[in-house]
């Protein structure tokens, strides 16, 4: 799994609407939070997505983008995004190319670990949070980003 100080792997993948999302494209707009989650519509993943949604505008104001990544298909991501009014893209990674590149594949290749990475405009991981079953440390990372940019 990537650690702070390491360079994030570049990626190009489709979001819920079939649009290509690249790390390079996101970083052109500023720092980016890339968060990985196991599955749409599960209780913890829903709570996490909604917590990111609720801080989205605050992060936008300080120049930080958000993108979610999981292995579900575009249809599942579209329904999840619409149901919970998520304002950020959800990347479809059914073959786990991005998931593996970031080192967040689950044990024995099963599932996806819950991990959040803050990637600086230079492509370097500035911070990360890893907690498979809880959301608090991921939101602590968001609070730290916001506090640093006041």
C-alpha positions as CSV (number, residue, x, y, z in Angstrom):
1,X,0.0,0.0,0.0
2,X,1.2,3.5,-0.9
3,X,2.7,5.5,1.9
4,X,3.1,9.2,2.4
5,X,6.1,10.4,0.4
6,X,5.6,7.9,-2.4
7,X,4.5,8.9,-5.9
8,X,0.9,7.9,-6.7
9,X,0.5,5.7,-9.8
10,X,-1.1,7.5,-12.7
11,X,-4.4,6.1,-13.9
12,X,-7.1,6.5,-16.5
13,X,-10.5,4.9,-15.8
14,X,-14.1,5.5,-16.5
15,X,-16.5,7.1,-14.1
16,X,-20.2,6.3,-13.6
17,X,-21.1,8.2,-16.8
18,X,-18.4,6.7,-19.0
19,X,-16.2,9.8,-18.8
20,X,-12.5,9.2,-18.6
21,X,-11.0,10.3,-15.3
22,X,-7.2,10.5,-15.0
23,X,-5.1,11.3,-12.0
24,X,-3.2,13.9,-14.1
25,X,-6.4,15.6,-15.1
26,X,-7.6,15.8,-11.5
27,X,-4.2,17.2,-10.3
28,X,-4.4,19.9,-12.9
29,X,-7.1,21.4,-10.7
30,X,-5.2,21.0,-7.5
31,X,-4.7,18.4,-4.8
32,X,-7.0,15.3,-4.9
33,X,-8.4,12.9,-2.4
34,X,-8.7,9.5,-3.9
35,X,-10.7,7.2,-1.6
36,X,-11.2,3.5,-2.1
37,X,-14.2,1.6,-0.7
38,X,-15.5,-2.0,-0.9
39,X,-19.0,-1.6,-2.4
40,X,-21.9,0.7,-3.3
41,X,-24.9,0.7,-1.0
42,X,-23.3,-1.1,2.0
43,X,-23.8,0.7,5.3
44,X,-20.3,1.8,6.1
45,X,-19.5,2.7,2.4
46,X,-22.7,4.8,2.3
47,X,-21.9,6.6,5.5
48,X,-18.4,7.3,4.2
49,X,-19.6,8.6,0.8
50,X,-22.1,10.8,2.5
51,X,-19.5,12.2,4.9
52,X,-17.3,13.1,1.8
53,X,-20.4,14.6,0.2
54,X,-21.0,16.8,3.2
55,X,-17.4,18.2,3.1
56,X,-17.3,18.4,-0.7
57,X,-17.9,22.2,-0.9
58,X,-15.4,22.9,1.9
59,X,-12.8,20.9,0.1
60,X,-13.6,22.6,-3.2
61,X,-13.1,26.0,-1.6
62,X,-9.5,25.0,-0.7
63,X,-8.8,23.5,-4.1
64,X,-9.1,19.8,-3.3
65,X,-10.9,17.4,-5.6
66,X,-12.5,14.1,-4.5
67,X,-12.9,10.9,-6.4
68,X,-14.2,7.5,-5.1
69,X,-13.0,4.1,-6.5
70,X,-14.5,0.7,-6.2
71,X,-14.9,-2.4,-8.3
72,X,-18.6,-2.0,-9.1
73,X,-19.9,-1.2,-12.6
74,X,-21.1,2.1,-14.0
75,X,-24.8,1.2,-13.4
76,X,-24.2,0.6,-9.7
77,X,-22.1,3.7,-9.3
78,X,-24.8,5.8,-11.1
79,X,-27.5,4.6,-8.8
80,X,-25.4,5.1,-5.7
81,X,-24.3,8.6,-6.8
82,X,-27.9,9.6,-7.6
83,X,-29.5,8.1,-4.5
84,X,-27.1,9.9,-2.2
85,X,-26.6,13.0,-4.3
86,X,-22.8,12.6,-4.5
87,X,-21.2,15.5,-6.3
88,X,-17.9,13.8,-7.1
89,X,-17.1,11.0,-9.7
90,X,-17.0,7.4,-8.8
91,X,-14.5,5.4,-10.8
92,X,-15.4,1.9,-12.1
93,X,-12.6,-0.5,-11.5
94,X,-14.0,-4.0,-12.2
95,X,-10.6,-5.5,-13.0
96,X,-9.1,-3.7,-10.0
97,X,-6.3,-2.1,-12.0
98,X,-6.4,1.2,-9.9
99,X,-7.1,-0.7,-6.7
100,X,-4.0,-2.9,-7.2
101,X,-1.8,0.0,-8.3
102,X,-2.6,1.8,-5.0
103,X,-2.1,-1.5,-3.0
104,X,-5.6,-1.6,-1.6
105,X,-6.7,-5.0,-2.9
106,X,-8.2,-7.1,-0.1
107,X,-6.6,-10.2,1.5
108,X,-6.0,-12.9,-1.1
109,X,-7.3,-10.6,-3.8
110,X,-10.8,-10.5,-2.3
111,X,-12.6,-7.2,-1.9
112,X,-11.1,-3.7,-1.6
113,X,-9.6,-2.1,1.5
114,X,-11.1,1.2,2.7
115,X,-8.3,3.7,2.2
116,X,-8.1,7.4,1.6
117,X,-5.1,9.2,0.0
118,X,-4.4,12.9,-0.2
119,X,-2.3,13.4,-3.3
120,X,-0.5,16.7,-3.9
121,X,-0.4,18.5,-7.2
122,X,3.1,17.1,-7.6
123,X,1.7,13.5,-7.6
124,X,3.1,12.6,-4.2
125,X,1.0,11.1,-1.5
126,X,0.8,13.7,1.3
127,X,-1.3,11.7,3.8
128,X,-3.4,8.6,4.0
129,X,-6.0,6.9,6.2
130,X,-6.6,3.2,6.3
131,X,-9.5,1.7,8.4
132,X,-11.4,-1.1,6.8
133,X,-14.5,-0.9,9.0
134,X,-14.6,2.6,10.3
135,X,-15.0,6.0,8.7
136,X,-13.6,8.3,11.5
137,X,-9.9,8.3,10.5
138,X,-10.9,9.1,6.9
139,X,-12.8,12.1,8.1
140,X,-9.9,13.1,10.4
141,X,-7.8,13.3,7.2
142,X,-10.4,15.6,5.6
143,X,-10.4,17.8,8.8
144,X,-6.6,17.9,8.7
145,X,-6.6,19.0,5.1
146,X,-9.1,21.8,5.8
147,X,-7.3,22.9,9.0
148,X,-4.0,23.1,7.1
149,X,-5.5,25.4,4.4
150,X,-7.2,27.9,6.6
